[in-house]
Amino acid sequence: MSGEHEEARQAAAEHVVKLEEELEASGVPVLDQDGLAEARAILHKWIDEVVATVVSPGLGRVTLIHPGGRQSSIVSPDLPFLMSKPVGPKA
């Protein structure tokens, strides 16, 4: 990873931790390759268990429906648009 990308990655993680500290909640950044690989594996397993999704581009959110109806939301400026189908008449 280039130095510029590494600095941006660390700055983003530190920004999130600082915001959470303002809310008196703590965050734990994972930046090392082994920890990141473990986090990705957990996320992939969690995603694979999803039984439905609700994509809300206007809200910048994707809601995941888990077994039993439990819900989780992912807030993102990009993900809802990546998951949306094009609007308009089909060719």
C-alpha angles and dihedrals in degrees: 000000000000120000092247093052091046091052091049091049093050092044091052092050092047091049092055092047091050092049091051091048088057086059090048090248124118129227128198116214118212112203106146118097096241093049091045092051090052092048091050092050090052091047092049091052091047092050093046089060093057113117099189142000136210113206114203110179092172090059095038090237142119116199116206120206114210128195111294092028097281111154134214126181130211114201111205138146090218112031099068091052092047089053096044122100117230114273120232140055117329116244 
